[in-house]
Amino acid sequence: MNNILLNRRTNVRAALTGLLSAMAWLMQSGVAAAYLVPISQTKGWIVEDDWIWACPYDESGCVILSSGWSNATSMAFDGTATLHVIQGGLLYKADPTNGNPTPLGTTQQWQGPTWMAWNSSQHALYVVQNDHLQRLSNPYVNDSYTVLGGAIWNGTQAMTSYGSSLYIIRNGSLYKVNPATGSRSILGTAGDWVGTEAMTSLGVSNPGLFVVQNSRLHSVNPSTGAWSVLGKPEWAGTTSIFGYTSQGFIPGGSLGILHNLYLHTVNPNSGSWTVDSPEWASVSAGHQSPP
């Protein structure tokens, strides 16, 4: 994820064809990825078409990391040194600095729609798939999992993590979920979040959840479910939302929203935004990470 500007994407793709083909071969052959290195979370990661991109919070230019990611269904960042991506029914870990992938299983057990989030308090990865919430306790080594609760997550629309809890929007209602047991409770009023398009969270300086629903960006209290609208009703067609938790408009972070082919960097206090180049036509995943 280096200094190639987004508005040069066509030239980048031509110049890096050989390198990216080699990376794709690495994915297919299961060759181990390079060592991971800690990085500051001043970037967001996006899967578009066949590519993983890294995008700085200041929109100074998005960079292609690797190819072979078409039809990815979800992605998460552990807050330090690892991306997790589900693609083709397999779970991969990937180096966030170069996109090098390592498959964590050999069977395509992650088929169909998935939602994924990392929870720092449990140091575990969580995936909603086939109506179940599943916990992966060692996702740096394998994709073994434990099911939490029963088949109660049909109609899932979005998932994120904040502090010691998971948050899942299902059938228009926001649930706070215990990541150790899977027990849940509704926050706010049932049905408040019908039509949700995306959800993420931010941490200490800008605490809370952020939900795009019915063209509006909402700031949501993670304890009570109370919410307020930020900015104007201008977010219809949002593809993904994620948090830049180290930098941005103010200390503590900014939001990245993919909307109508544009990547927007959004102030989480006011909803004001700046915009990058309009080239995000086929996004399948944006990262979710712990605040």
C-alpha positions as CSV (number, residue, x, y, z in Angstrom):
1,M,0.0,0.0,0.0
2,N,3.3,3.7,-2.4
3,N,3.4,7.0,-4.0
4,I,1.2,6.4,-7.1
5,L,-1.7,8.8,-7.3
6,L,-5.2,7.6,-7.8
7,N,-5.7,9.8,-10.8
8,R,-2.9,7.8,-12.5
9,R,-4.7,4.5,-12.0
10,T,-4.6,3.4,-15.7
11,N,-0.9,4.0,-15.9
12,V,-0.3,2.2,-12.6
13,R,-2.2,-0.9,-13.7
14,A,-0.2,-1.1,-17.0
15,A,3.1,-0.6,-15.2
16,L,2.4,-3.1,-12.4
17,T,0.9,-5.9,-14.5
18,G,3.8,-8.3,-14.1
19,L,4.1,-7.7,-10.3
20,L,0.4,-8.0,-9.7
21,S,0.2,-11.2,-11.7
22,A,2.9,-12.6,-9.5
23,M,1.0,-11.7,-6.4
24,A,-2.1,-13.3,-7.8
25,W,-0.1,-16.5,-8.4
26,L,1.2,-16.3,-4.8
27,M,-2.5,-16.3,-3.6
28,Q,-3.4,-19.3,-5.7
29,S,-0.4,-21.3,-4.8
30,G,-0.7,-20.6,-1.0
31,V,2.9,-19.3,-0.7
32,A,3.4,-17.6,2.7
33,A,3.2,-13.8,2.8
34,A,6.1,-11.6,3.8
35,Y,6.5,-10.7,7.5
36,L,3.9,-8.2,8.7
37,V,5.0,-4.8,10.1
38,P,3.0,-2.5,12.4
39,I,1.6,0.6,10.8
40,S,-0.3,3.6,11.9
41,Q,-4.0,3.5,10.9
42,T,-3.9,6.6,8.7
43,K,-5.2,4.6,5.7
44,G,-8.3,2.9,4.6
45,W,-8.4,-0.3,2.5
46,I,-10.8,-0.9,-0.4
47,V,-11.4,-3.9,-2.6
48,E,-12.4,-2.7,-6.1
49,D,-12.8,-5.1,-9.0
50,D,-9.7,-7.4,-8.6
51,W,-7.6,-5.0,-6.6
52,I,-6.9,-4.0,-3.0
53,W,-6.1,-0.3,-2.6
54,A,-4.7,1.6,0.3
55,C,-6.1,5.2,0.6
56,P,-4.5,7.8,2.9
57,Y,-6.9,9.8,5.1
58,D,-5.7,13.1,3.4
59,E,-6.6,11.8,0.0
60,S,-3.0,12.3,-1.2
61,G,-3.3,9.3,-3.5
62,C,-4.6,5.7,-3.4
63,V,-2.2,2.9,-4.1
64,I,-2.7,-0.6,-5.6
65,L,-1.4,-3.3,-3.3
66,S,-2.2,-6.5,-5.0
67,S,-4.7,-8.3,-7.4
68,G,-6.7,-11.5,-7.2
69,W,-9.5,-10.1,-4.9
70,S,-12.5,-10.1,-7.2
71,N,-15.8,-10.8,-5.5
72,A,-14.5,-10.3,-2.0
73,T,-17.4,-10.2,0.5
74,S,-15.9,-8.6,3.6
75,M,-12.7,-7.2,5.0
76,A,-11.3,-6.2,8.5
77,F,-8.2,-4.7,10.0
78,D,-6.9,-5.7,13.3
79,G,-5.6,-2.3,14.2
80,T,-1.9,-3.2,14.1
81,A,-0.6,-5.3,11.2
82,T,-3.0,-7.5,9.5
83,L,-5.9,-7.3,7.1
84,H,-8.4,-10.2,6.9
85,V,-10.3,-10.7,3.6
86,I,-13.0,-13.3,2.6
87,Q,-12.8,-14.0,-1.1
88,G,-13.9,-17.0,-3.1
89,G,-15.2,-18.7,0.1
90,L,-11.7,-18.6,1.7
91,L,-10.4,-16.5,4.5
92,Y,-7.0,-14.8,3.9
93,K,-4.8,-12.7,6.0
94,A,-2.9,-10.0,4.1
95,D,-0.1,-7.6,4.7
96,P,-1.6,-4.1,4.8
97,T,1.5,-2.6,3.4
98,N,1.7,-4.7,0.2
99,G,-1.4,-6.9,0.0
100,N,0.5,-10.1,0.1
101,P,-2.0,-12.9,1.0
102,T,-1.9,-16.0,3.0
103,P,-4.9,-18.4,2.9
104,L,-5.9,-19.5,6.4
105,G,-7.9,-22.6,5.4
106,T,-8.1,-25.1,2.5
107,T,-11.9,-25.5,2.3
108,Q,-14.2,-22.8,0.9
109,Q,-16.3,-22.6,4.1
110,W,-17.0,-18.9,3.9
111,Q,-19.3,-18.9,0.9
112,G,-22.2,-16.4,0.4
113,P,-22.6,-13.0,2.0
114,T,-20.4,-12.3,5.0
115,W,-19.9,-9.4,7.5
116,M,-16.6,-9.2,9.4
117,A,-15.2,-7.2,12.3
118,W,-12.2,-7.4,14.6
119,N,-12.7,-6.9,18.4
120,S,-9.6,-5.7,20.3
121,S,-10.9,-6.6,23.8
122,Q,-11.2,-10.2,22.8
123,H,-8.3,-10.1,20.3
124,A,-10.5,-12.1,18.0
125,L,-12.1,-11.9,14.5
126,Y,-15.9,-12.2,14.1
127,V,-17.8,-13.2,11.0
128,V,-21.6,-13.3,10.4
129,Q,-22.4,-15.9,7.7
130,N,-25.4,-18.2,7.1
131,D,-27.4,-16.6,9.9
132,H,-24.7,-17.4,12.5
133,L,-22.1,-15.3,14.4
134,Q,-18.8,-17.0,14.4
135,R,-15.7,-16.2,16.5
136,L,-12.2,-16.9,15.2
137,S,-9.8,-16.9,18.1
138,N,-6.5,-17.5,16.2
139,P,-7.1,-15.9,12.7
140,Y,-3.4,-15.4,12.2
141,V,-2.9,-19.2,11.9
142,N,-6.1,-20.8,10.7
143,D,-9.9,-20.2,10.1
144,S,-11.2,-22.4,12.9
145,Y,-14.2,-20.9,14.5
146,T,-16.7,-21.2,17.3
147,V,-20.4,-20.4,16.8
148,L,-21.9,-18.0,19.3
149,G,-25.6,-18.5,19.8
150,G,-28.0,-20.0,17.3
151,A,-29.1,-19.1,13.7
152,I,-30.4,-15.7,14.8
153,W,-28.6,-13.4,12.4
154,N,-30.7,-13.7,9.3
155,G,-31.3,-10.3,7.7
156,T,-27.9,-8.9,8.8
157,Q,-27.2,-5.6,7.1
158,A,-24.0,-4.4,8.8
159,M,-21.5,-5.2,11.6
160,T,-18.8,-3.3,13.4
161,S,-16.9,-3.4,16.7
162,Y,-16.6,-0.7,19.4
163,G,-14.8,-1.1,22.7
164,S,-15.7,-4.4,24.4
165,S,-18.8,-5.1,22.2
166,L,-19.9,-6.0,18.7
167,Y,-22.7,-4.1,17.0
168,I,-24.9,-5.7,14.4
169,I,-27.8,-4.2,12.4
170,R,-30.3,-6.9,11.5
171,N,-33.7,-6.5,10.0
172,G,-33.6,-2.8,10.7
173,S,-32.7,-3.1,14.4
174,L,-29.4,-2.3,16.1
175,Y,-28.0,-4.9,18.5
176,K,-25.2,-4.7,21.0
177,V,-23.6,-8.1,21.2
178,N,-21.3,-9.7,23.9
179,P,-18.3,-11.0,21.9
180,A,-17.6,-13.7,24.5
181,T,-21.0,-15.2,24.6
182,G,-23.0,-13.9,21.6
183,S,-25.8,-12.6,23.9
184,R,-27.5,-9.5,22.5
185,S,-29.8,-6.7,23.3
186,I,-31.5,-4.1,21.1
187,L,-30.3,-0.5,21.3
188,G,-32.8,2.2,20.8
189,T,-36.1,1.4,19.1
190,A,-36.6,-1.8,17.1
191,G,-36.8,-1.0,13.4
192,D,-35.0,2.3,13.7
193,W,-32.4,1.2,11.1
194,V,-34.5,-0.2,8.2
195,G,-32.7,0.7,5.0
196,T,-29.2,0.7,6.5
197,E,-26.4,0.8,3.9
198,A,-23.3,0.7,6.0
199,M,-21.9,1.1,9.6
200,T,-18.5,1.7,11.3
201,S,-17.1,3.1,14.5
202,L,-14.5,5.5,15.8
203,G,-12.7,5.6,19.0
204,V,-11.5,7.9,21.9
205,S,-11.7,11.4,20.5
206,N,-14.8,10.8,18.3
207,P,-16.5,8.0,20.2
208,G,-19.4,6.2,18.8
209,L,-21.0,4.4,15.9
210,F,-21.7,5.9,12.5
211,V,-24.5,4.6,10.3
212,V,-25.5,5.5,6.7
213,Q,-29.3,5.0,6.3
214,N,-31.9,6.6,4.1
215,S,-29.4,9.0,2.5
216,R,-28.2,10.3,5.9
217,L,-25.1,9.9,8.0
218,H,-26.0,9.3,11.7
219,S,-23.8,9.5,14.8
220,V,-25.0,6.8,17.2
221,N,-24.4,6.5,21.0
222,P,-23.0,2.9,21.5
223,S,-24.5,2.7,25.0
224,T,-28.1,3.9,24.4
225,G,-28.7,3.8,20.7
226,A,-29.6,7.5,20.6
227,W,-28.6,9.2,17.4
228,S,-28.3,12.5,15.6
229,V,-28.0,13.3,11.9
230,L,-24.7,14.7,10.6
231,G,-24.9,17.0,7.6
232,K,-27.4,16.8,4.7
233,P,-29.3,13.8,3.3
234,E,-26.7,13.2,0.6
235,W,-25.5,9.7,1.0
236,A,-27.9,7.5,-1.0
237,G,-26.0,4.8,-2.8
238,T,-23.2,4.5,-0.2
239,T,-21.1,1.4,-0.9
240,S,-18.9,1.3,2.2
241,I,-17.9,3.3,5.3
242,F,-14.8,3.0,7.4
243,G,-12.8,4.9,10.0
244,Y,-9.4,6.5,9.9
245,T,-8.7,6.3,13.6
246,S,-5.2,7.9,13.8
247,Q,-5.5,11.0,11.7
248,G,-8.1,13.2,9.9
249,F,-10.0,16.4,10.4
250,I,-9.4,16.3,14.2
251,P,-7.4,14.1,16.5
252,G,-9.0,10.7,16.8
253,G,-10.0,10.2,13.2
254,S,-12.2,10.8,10.2
255,L,-14.6,8.7,8.2
256,G,-14.1,7.4,4.7
257,I,-17.3,7.0,2.8
258,L,-17.5,5.5,-0.7
259,H,-20.5,7.0,-2.4
260,N,-21.5,7.4,-6.1
261,L,-18.0,6.4,-7.3
262,Y,-16.3,8.9,-5.0
263,L,-14.2,8.4,-1.9
264,H,-15.2,11.1,0.7
265,T,-13.2,12.0,3.8
266,V,-15.9,13.0,6.3
267,N,-15.7,15.0,9.6
268,P,-17.3,12.8,12.2
269,N,-18.5,15.8,14.2
270,S,-20.2,17.9,11.5
271,G,-20.6,15.7,8.5
272,S,-18.6,18.1,6.3
273,W,-16.5,16.4,3.7
274,T,-13.8,16.6,1.0
275,V,-13.8,14.3,-2.0
276,D,-11.3,12.3,-4.0
277,S,-11.4,11.2,-7.7
278,P,-14.6,9.5,-9.1
279,E,-13.1,6.1,-9.9
280,W,-14.7,3.6,-7.5
281,A,-17.1,1.8,-9.8
282,S,-17.1,-1.8,-8.5
283,V,-16.3,-1.8,-4.8
284,S,-17.0,-5.0,-3.0
285,A,-15.5,-4.3,0.5
286,G,-14.1,-1.6,2.7
287,H,-12.2,-2.5,5.9
288,Q,-13.8,-2.6,9.4
289,S,-11.4,-2.1,12.3
290,P,-11.5,-1.7,16.0
291,P,-11.4,1.9,17.3
